[in-house]
Amino acid sequence: MTALNAQGLHRFYRRGDSEVAALKDVSLAVEPGEMVAVVGPSGSGKSTMLSLLAGLDDPDGGGVWIGGERLSHRGPATQALLRGARIGVLTQASGLVEHLTVHGNVELAESLRRSGQRRFGEHDPRTSTPAELLAVLGLGDRVRARPSTLSGGETARANLAVALAGGPAVLLADEPTAEVSRAEEAAILTLLRHIRHEHAATVLVTHSPAVARAADRVVELVDGRLQ
């Protein structure tokens, strides 16, 4: 079964008296285990597309399905439940909770995801624990650290741990290496290839040629259309 399926997505925004098309008839299917990079110039609709794939916004036309379950145009509670159970979202901004330790952040994300997975009968006991995930990400000695004490690279890896906690079926990442050095970027890409769940579908929005090269497939978004 296709892990992520978007069909005929349209999204329009009002700008004064005008209507602007951010996405125009965008369709994308990602198979389990596949990594797809979405590239394109700034303003082409990449972040809008990611928001629709994550169920953070609804399309004006078309729809999104996760593992055969419709995500778009459902109630906010249902969308949140599906997103929590099946989707890991990695944004450019840090999503870490400051009053929790690094381990506490990952533990919280895991508990929320597994709660949702149990609702759908999808819990996988083979998924790495928060401590194991942080160790693989090179944060084993930072588990008790607060987010504000982390370096840029450590923050990026901690955010990745939060997104991967509990083994989501789909990982969506917006510029996952934007704030790190080339060495950190290479390390994060290696980790993405090797520590995500073997059947997880991954969509990476990026301007980085290195990230695009690491993907199994590259698609280009220009003026709201996939080329």
C-alpha positions, -999 to +999 in steps of 0.1 A: +000+000+000+013+035-009+024+052+023+016+088+012-007+097-016-016+132-026-040+137-056-048+169-074-039+193-047-050+229-052-044+257-027-054+294-031-048+324-010-064+359-010-041+388-016-062+420-014-088+416-041-068+389-060-067+352-056-032+336-058-027+300-066+000+285-043-005+249-056-020+238-089-031+202-094-002+187-075-001+149-072+026+128-054+027+092-043+055+079-020+061+043-014+071+027+020+109+031+024+112+057-003+129+091+002+117+119-021+133+153-023+111+183-033+132+211-048+123+244-064+128+282-061+116+301-030+079+309-033+072+279-055+048+264-030+071+238-013+062+247+023+025+250+014+027+215-001+043+201+031+016+216+053-011+199+032+008+166+033+010+169+071-027+178+075-017+211+090-038+228+063-065+216+040-064+218+002-090+238-018-091+209-041-078+173-041-069+152-011-041+135+009-042+099+021-018+083+046-016+045+044-049+045+026-066+066+053-079+100+042-062+129+061-075+160+044-110+175+050-116+158+083-122+172+117-092+188+135-093+161+162-092+133+136-064+150+116-044+154+148-049+118+158-038+106+123-008+129+122+003+119+157+000+082+149+015+081+114+035+113+106+067+128+119+071+164+110+105+182+111+104+219+105+131+246+103+121+260+137+129+240+168+099+222+181+116+213+214+099+221+247+124+242+268+113+230+302+119+194+292+153+177+288+163+163+254+153+128+266+120+142+280+112+158+246+117+125+227+099+106+254+069+129+251+068+126+213+070+088+216+042+085+241+019+107+220+027+087+188+022+053+204-011+064+220-023+073+185-009+041+170-027+020+195-059+036+184-052+023+149-037-011+161-003-001+146+021-003+176+054-018+166+074-030+197+106-031+176+108+007+174+139+022+192+134+036+226+142+073+232+175+065+248+185+042+219+174+068+193+194+096+210+225+074+213+224+066+176+220+103+169+252+111+189+233+127+218+238+100+244+257+124+266+231+152+261+200+134+273+197+156+304+205+188+286+179+216+281+172+227+245+187+262+251+221+246+258+224+227+226+245+237+196+229+242+162+238+207+151+226+191+183+193+210+181+189+196+145+195+161+157+173+164+187+145+177+165+151+147+142+148+124+172+115+139+181+102+135+146+113+099+144+102+089+179+077+060+179+084+050+143+061+072+121+050+057+088+058+090+071+085+116+078+080+151+064+110+175+067+112+212+057+149+221+050+162+196+076+198+208+072+193+245+067+210+256+100+239+232+101+275+230+087+284+208+058+298+182+081+266+182+102+245+180+070+264+149+059+260+133+093+222+141+094+217+127+059+235+095+069+213+092+099+182+098+079+191+070+056+198+045+084+178+052+115+143+059+101+119+030+102+128+007+072+093+011+058+089+049+065+082+071+035+102+104+036+096+137+019+123+163+022+117+199+011+152+214+004+174+239-014+205+217-007+220+198-036+235+173-011+200+165+003+186+161-032+215+137-041+207+116-010+171+110-021+158+081-041+138+105-063+138+142-069+107+162-079+107+199-088+080+224-078+078+255-099+051+281-097+029+257-077+032+228-102+053+197-101+075+194-132 
